[in-house]
């Protein structure tokens, strides 16, 4: 099979879909790989590294000509014309993306396999987890930066100074984002409140030597805890669907002036009512006196770490897809759950419902036999 690795075009997206090690692994299975020139330069992989691994270097058109295209982020509008029915393996987040992307995938009969909905044997999300971990770990650092007075923040330092904790971080969601955000915020020395739906998980967060509290997430609890919060981190996930607005605009209005919101859920529409997508070039906006950071590709800020973690997770699946094509999904139910569009139909129900396109939903087994 011919595999293409295009250069990412999203704002300040310096990750790449495949490392030279990944290229070598695919070549070892007898596949040809075309990498767009400069695709890995943003994360420290030179064209010469790819050539040495056995890749052919080409332009964007040649990379997109692959039967299997491996990316990081969803195709942007200038790339829609390059969709021609191939398999594209990437983060799509279709429920939170412009409707035009799904329309382009359907019109071109492209098979979109979304990293974020692939499941493992235990029902986990193995390809979403590494980037959720990166985003969660960096969220308190982003919040700390925008708390600085010169950034319009309230001037609170997230730190433990001479034995006293300074700053309060509220985390909504107790998944991968929440766990990594909690570790990072607690490590800085801040007091941390984690809001989740499983009180039995409190012991996973409330460890000795930390100032972490785990509370059941309710509207009343959120309202109370946000009134003196320095940073709010949103990490709510509904698989394939739009994130629910668990933090209302009224709650945001009650937050202290100069506080910061980092909405990691923004890829799926955001879990804070006042959030809207931002970019690394223009990462924040202020509403109701609160700084909102809602960058849709947060891990792109640390592309080296992110690319290495991503390829480690995706490569086994990429090898199976390269070896067996779309037939691979018949043998792996977890991989099949990653297929969001195929043969002109939406094959992931939560995506269809979120976009109001339920009539275009078809069970994947029916779509692959069409």
Buried (B, 14 or more C-beta within 10 A) or exposed (E): BBBBBBBBBBBBBBBBBBBBBBBBBBBEEEBBBBBBBEBBBBBBBEBEBBBEBBBBBBEBEBBBBBBBBBBBBBBBEEBBEBBEBBBBBBBBBBBBBEEEBBBBBBEBBBBBBBBBBBBEEEEEBBBBBBBBBBBBBBBBBBBBBBBBEEEBBBEBBBEBEEEEBBBBBBBBBBBBBBBBBBBBBBBBBBBBBBBBEEEEBBEBBBEEEBBBBBBEBEEEBBBBBBEEBBBBBBBBBBBBBBBBBBBBEEBBEBBBEBBBBBBBBBBBBBBBBBBEBBBBEEBBBEBBBBBBBBBBBBBBBBBBBBBBBBBEBBBEBBBBBBBBBBEBBEEBEBBBBBBBBBBBBBBBBBBBBBBEBEEBBBEBEEBBEE
